[in-house]
Amino acid sequence: MDKQEQDKLKQKAAEKAASLVENGTKLGVGTGSTVAFLIDELGKRKDQEGLDLDAVVTTSSRSKKQLESCGFKVSELAEVDHLDLTIDGADRFASNFDGIKGGGGALTLEKNVAVNSERNMWIVDESKLVDQLGDFPLPVEVLPISCEQNFRLFKEDGLKPQWRMNGEKRFVTHYGNYIIDLNIDPIPDPYGLADYLDKVVGVVEHGLFLEVCDEVIIAHSNCQIEDRKKQ
């Protein structure tokens, strides 16, 4: 699938998701190329229909800037008591509604927003669908103070770690931390791996989003838009 075709699918998924946002919603908005299409569609609804959201929280400065350019006021997560719905993309999505996120490096804020939302909707094109999680580097955000020890541990445990780089320097997250990508494909036991990572001192967050997603909008290459809800 070439980029032009993939962008068309992303836009179709974003249009569908935007149409489901109701007036008065306290909305979480993620980041990434698919979400950029979503924000454009929300802006159109605001201009054409007067879409009015009670609050908007986002997970990146890029999305914040785009939302504000569409006329939305963006709040910090700490400023709202809860979110009704969060819409975000996903790097990989499995049929059991678990996923991998964090390809853009914003996994910690993305997970914080997600777990403080009553519902989570992901928007993806069919290229993100997998039978079993894997097929994408799993990001792990780590503190600089113990990052070398974390890297060695992951290597010893066969997790195939690799530093996330930004040019010749290590990628630095919004919170001043580093990311170690684990190259495990497939991930045989996502829940066991999540439990392992949760117990490693120095790990801030990881990109396994398990039992988070409630609904996914999938754009298929045959132009069909699938709205799949978790039972």
C-alpha positions as CSV (number, residue, x, y, z in Angstrom):
1,M,0.0,0.0,0.0
2,D,1.5,3.3,-1.1
3,K,1.4,6.4,1.1
4,Q,-1.3,8.2,-1.0
5,E,-3.6,5.2,-0.7
6,Q,-2.9,4.8,3.0
7,D,-3.6,8.5,3.6
8,K,-7.0,8.2,1.9
9,L,-7.9,5.3,4.2
10,K,-6.7,7.3,7.3
11,Q,-8.9,10.2,6.3
12,K,-12.0,8.0,5.8
13,A,-11.5,6.5,9.3
14,A,-11.0,9.9,10.7
15,E,-14.2,11.2,9.1
16,K,-16.2,8.4,10.6
17,A,-14.7,8.9,14.1
18,A,-15.3,12.7,14.0
19,S,-19.0,12.1,13.0
20,L,-19.4,10.1,16.3
21,V,-18.3,12.9,18.6
22,E,-21.3,14.5,20.4
23,N,-21.8,18.0,21.6
24,G,-20.8,18.5,25.3
25,T,-18.2,15.7,25.1
26,K,-15.0,16.0,27.2
27,L,-12.7,14.7,24.5
28,G,-9.2,13.4,24.6
29,V,-7.3,13.7,21.3
30,G,-4.2,11.7,20.5
31,T,-1.5,12.4,18.0
32,G,-0.1,11.1,14.7
33,S,-1.0,11.3,11.0
34,T,-4.5,9.7,11.3
35,V,-5.4,12.0,14.3
36,A,-4.3,15.0,12.2
37,F,-7.1,14.1,9.8
38,L,-9.5,13.7,12.7
39,I,-8.7,17.2,14.0
40,D,-9.4,18.7,10.6
41,E,-12.8,17.0,10.5
42,L,-13.6,18.2,14.0
43,G,-12.7,21.7,12.9
44,K,-15.1,21.4,9.9
45,R,-17.9,20.3,12.2
46,K,-17.2,23.2,14.5
47,D,-17.4,25.6,11.6
48,Q,-20.4,24.1,9.9
49,E,-22.4,22.6,12.7
50,G,-21.2,24.6,15.8
51,L,-19.7,21.5,17.4
52,D,-19.2,22.4,21.1
53,L,-17.0,20.4,23.3
54,D,-17.0,20.8,27.1
55,A,-13.2,20.1,27.3
56,V,-10.4,19.0,25.0
57,V,-7.2,17.4,26.2
58,T,-4.4,16.2,23.8
59,T,-1.2,14.2,24.0
60,S,1.1,16.3,21.9
61,S,2.1,19.9,21.2
62,R,1.5,19.3,17.5
63,S,-2.1,18.2,18.1
64,K,-2.6,21.1,20.5
65,K,-1.5,23.6,18.0
66,Q,-3.7,22.1,15.3
67,L,-6.7,22.0,17.6
68,E,-6.2,25.6,18.7
69,S,-6.0,26.6,15.0
70,C,-9.4,25.1,14.6
71,G,-10.8,27.2,17.4
72,F,-10.8,24.7,20.2
73,K,-9.5,25.5,23.7
74,V,-7.1,22.8,24.9
75,S,-6.8,22.0,28.6
76,E,-4.2,20.0,30.5
77,L,-5.2,16.6,31.8
78,A,-4.9,17.7,35.4
79,E,-7.5,20.5,34.7
80,V,-10.4,18.1,33.9
81,D,-12.0,15.7,36.3
82,H,-12.5,13.0,33.6
83,L,-12.8,12.5,29.9
84,D,-15.8,11.0,28.2
85,L,-14.0,9.8,25.1
86,T,-10.5,9.6,23.8
87,I,-9.8,9.1,20.1
88,D,-6.3,8.1,19.1
89,G,-4.4,6.1,16.5
90,A,-2.5,2.9,17.1
91,D,0.7,1.4,15.7
92,R,-0.7,-2.1,15.8
93,F,-4.1,-3.5,16.7
94,A,-4.9,-7.1,17.5
95,S,-8.3,-8.8,17.2
96,N,-8.7,-8.9,21.0
97,F,-8.5,-5.1,21.1
98,D,-5.1,-4.9,22.5
99,G,-2.5,-2.7,20.8
100,I,1.0,-1.2,20.6
101,K,1.3,2.6,20.7
102,G,4.1,5.0,21.1
103,G,5.7,5.0,17.7
104,G,5.8,8.8,18.0
105,G,7.3,8.8,21.4
106,A,4.3,10.1,23.4
107,L,3.3,6.8,25.0
108,T,3.4,8.0,28.6
109,L,1.0,10.9,28.1
110,E,-1.1,8.8,25.7
111,K,-1.6,6.1,28.3
112,N,-2.4,8.6,31.1
113,V,-5.0,10.3,28.9
114,A,-6.4,6.9,27.9
115,V,-6.8,5.4,31.4
116,N,-8.6,8.6,32.5
117,S,-11.2,8.3,29.8
118,E,-14.4,6.5,30.1
119,R,-14.2,5.2,26.5
120,N,-11.3,4.8,24.1
121,M,-11.7,4.8,20.3
122,W,-8.8,4.0,18.0
123,I,-8.8,4.9,14.3
124,V,-6.6,2.8,12.0
125,D,-6.2,1.7,8.5
126,E,-6.1,-2.0,7.8
127,S,-2.3,-2.1,7.6
128,K,-2.2,-1.8,11.4
129,L,-4.2,-5.0,11.9
130,V,-2.3,-8.1,13.2
131,D,-3.4,-11.5,14.5
132,Q,-0.9,-11.4,17.3
133,L,0.9,-8.3,18.7
134,G,4.3,-7.7,17.3
135,D,5.4,-6.5,13.8
136,F,6.4,-3.2,15.3
137,P,9.1,-2.1,17.8
138,L,7.6,-2.0,21.3
139,P,8.7,1.4,22.9
140,V,9.7,1.5,26.6
141,E,10.3,4.9,28.2
142,V,13.2,4.8,30.7
143,L,14.8,7.2,33.1
144,P,18.2,8.4,32.1
145,I,19.6,7.6,35.5
146,S,19.2,3.9,35.1
147,C,18.8,3.6,31.3
148,E,22.1,1.7,30.7
149,Q,21.2,-0.9,33.4
150,N,17.7,-1.3,31.8
151,F,19.2,-1.8,28.3
152,R,21.6,-4.5,29.6
153,L,18.8,-6.2,31.4
154,F,16.6,-6.2,28.3
155,K,19.5,-7.6,26.3
156,E,20.2,-10.3,28.8
157,D,16.5,-11.3,28.8
158,G,16.5,-11.7,25.0
159,L,14.2,-8.7,24.3
160,K,16.4,-7.3,21.5
161,P,16.6,-3.7,22.7
162,Q,17.6,-0.8,20.5
163,W,17.9,2.9,21.4
164,R,15.4,5.2,19.8
165,M,17.5,7.7,18.0
166,N,16.9,11.3,16.8
167,G,19.7,11.7,14.2
168,E,23.0,10.9,16.0
169,K,21.5,11.5,19.5
170,R,19.1,9.5,21.6
171,F,15.5,10.5,21.2
172,V,14.3,12.5,24.2
173,T,10.7,12.3,25.3
174,H,8.4,15.1,26.4
175,Y,9.4,14.2,30.0
176,G,13.2,14.2,29.3
177,N,13.5,10.4,29.2
178,Y,14.9,8.0,26.7
179,I,13.1,5.3,24.7
180,I,14.4,1.7,24.3
181,D,12.6,-0.2,21.5
182,L,12.1,-3.9,22.0
183,N,12.2,-5.9,18.8
184,I,10.0,-8.9,19.6
185,D,8.0,-10.4,16.8
186,P,5.6,-11.8,17.6
187,I,5.1,-11.0,21.3
188,P,4.2,-14.5,22.7
189,D,2.7,-13.2,26.0
190,P,1.8,-9.5,26.0
191,Y,0.3,-9.6,29.5
192,G,3.3,-11.4,30.9
193,L,5.7,-8.9,29.2
194,A,3.6,-5.9,30.5
195,D,3.8,-7.3,34.0
196,Y,7.6,-7.8,33.6
197,L,8.1,-4.2,32.4
198,D,5.9,-2.8,35.1
199,K,8.2,-4.2,37.7
200,V,11.5,-3.0,36.2
201,V,12.8,0.0,38.2
202,G,13.6,2.8,35.9
203,V,10.9,2.0,33.4
204,V,8.4,4.9,33.2
205,E,5.9,3.4,30.8
206,H,5.7,1.0,27.9
207,G,3.7,0.8,24.7
208,L,1.6,-2.2,25.4
209,F,-2.0,-0.8,25.6
210,L,-3.9,-3.8,27.0
211,E,-7.6,-3.7,27.8
212,V,-7.7,0.0,26.9
213,C,-9.5,0.2,23.6
214,D,-13.4,-0.1,23.5
215,E,-14.0,0.7,19.9
216,V,-11.9,0.8,16.7
217,I,-12.7,2.4,13.4
218,I,-10.9,0.5,10.6
219,A,-10.6,1.8,7.0
220,H,-10.2,-1.1,4.6
221,S,-8.6,-1.0,1.2
222,N,-12.0,-1.9,-0.4
223,C,-13.3,1.5,0.8
224,Q,-15.3,-0.1,3.6
225,I,-15.3,1.5,7.0
226,E,-15.7,-0.9,9.9
227,D,-16.8,0.2,13.3
228,R,-15.8,-2.6,15.6
229,K,-16.9,-2.5,19.2
230,K,-15.6,-4.6,22.0
231,Q,-18.1,-7.0,23.4
